Amino acid sequence: MSAHSPRWWSGWPRWSVRRSSWSARTSAWFVLAVVLAAALAIGASRPNASSTAAQRAAAIDSDLRCPSCEGISVADSSAPAAVAIRRAVAARVSEGQSTAQIESFLEGRYGLGILLRPPASGLSAAVWVVPLAAVTVGVLGLVFFFWRRRRVDPVPVTVEDRVLVEDAMTSARAQAGSRAQAGSRPQEIP
């Protein structure tokens, strides 16, 4: 070890010593992520049982596309077709029909284009699966990249390496000083 490098720097950080704490931290974060994902999935899958008929009808209206408007939900449109659909939805909700029954009735009457969100089955399931898979692959790729980057052990710097660098710096300073004394300008790189 040379006189210029502090003692704590030589070989620091020692990955072999810190690896066990790193894997414990990683596993703790992984468990936390799994628990959070499970809680979100359970919370998103449960219907809100305490909603009123008007709230349920409004939620269904916001998932339906106005047949006479381009890309606007039935809830946001004031077109006569949207008003008629809102009345039909409210009547069917008050009759006690489920959301799936109401959507299938409207699909039969107006076609699959009535739904603002595509059904998550068949070929249209790719609309839901592909972005999720792409994000997962991207995150795993970044994790793998940084994991491989951290695994590389630092190359120890020897005294000979430090002497070689010091000699190169000394000769570069000497060349810069001789150019300055000779009055020549440094060459410009195009």
RAKA-V672211 format. One record per residue. N is the residue number from 0. PHI is phi in whole degrees, 0 to 359 (* if undefined). Layout:
# RAKA-V672211
N_PHI ; N_PHI
This chain:
# RAKA-V672211
0_* ; 1_275 ; 2_285 ; 3_275 ; 4_262 ; 5_292 ; 6_295 ; 7_292 ; 8_278 ; 9_293 ; 10_78 ; 11_275 ; 12_278 ; 13_271 ; 14_292 ; 15_293 ; 16_282 ; 17_274 ; 18_298 ; 19_293 ; 20_290 ; 21_295 ; 22_291 ; 23_293 ; 24_295 ; 25_295 ; 26_293 ; 27_295 ; 28_294 ; 29_296 ; 30_298 ; 31_299 ; 32_295 ; 33_295 ; 34_296 ; 35_295 ; 36_296 ; 37_294 ; 38_296 ; 39_295 ; 40_295 ; 41_293 ; 42_295 ; 43_284 ; 44_275 ; 45_278 ; 46_286 ; 47_278 ; 48_286 ; 49_273 ; 50_283 ; 51_279 ; 52_296 ; 53_293 ; 54_294 ; 55_295 ; 56_296 ; 57_295 ; 58_294 ; 59_292 ; 60_299 ; 61_287 ; 62_265 ; 63_252 ; 64_269 ; 65_290 ; 66_290 ; 67_258 ; 68_251 ; 69_260 ; 70_75 ; 71_249 ; 72_284 ; 73_297 ; 74_293 ; 75_265 ; 76_262 ; 77_247 ; 78_293 ; 79_301 ; 80_295 ; 81_293 ; 82_296 ; 83_296 ; 84_293 ; 85_299 ; 86_294 ; 87_295 ; 88_295 ; 89_298 ; 90_294 ; 91_289 ; 92_294 ; 93_292 ; 94_283 ; 95_96 ; 96_286 ; 97_280 ; 98_298 ; 99_297 ; 100_294 ; 101_294 ; 102_295 ; 103_292 ; 104_298 ; 105_291 ; 106_297 ; 107_295 ; 108_275 ; 109_247 ; 110_95 ; 111_294 ; 112_293 ; 113_287 ; 114_274 ; 115_286 ; 116_251 ; 117_291 ; 118_294 ; 119_270 ; 120_211 ; 121_67 ; 122_292 ; 123_289 ; 124_295 ; 125_297 ; 126_299 ; 127_269 ; 128_276 ; 129_299 ; 130_298 ; 131_296 ; 132_294 ; 133_296 ; 134_295 ; 135_297 ; 136_297 ; 137_297 ; 138_294 ; 139_296 ; 140_297 ; 141_295 ; 142_299 ; 143_297 ; 144_301 ; 145_289 ; 146_294 ; 147_293 ; 148_292 ; 149_284 ; 150_285 ; 151_292 ; 152_285 ; 153_293 ; 154_280 ; 155_289 ; 156_269 ; 157_269 ; 158_295 ; 159_297 ; 160_296 ; 161_294 ; 162_295 ; 163_297 ; 164_293 ; 165_297 ; 166_296 ; 167_295 ; 168_293 ; 169_295 ; 170_292 ; 171_293 ; 172_292 ; 173_294 ; 174_295 ; 175_294 ; 176_291 ; 177_291 ; 178_294 ; 179_292 ; 180_288 ; 181_284 ; 182_83 ; 183_277 ; 184_274 ; 185_294 ; 186_290 ; 187_269 ; 188_268 ; 189_291
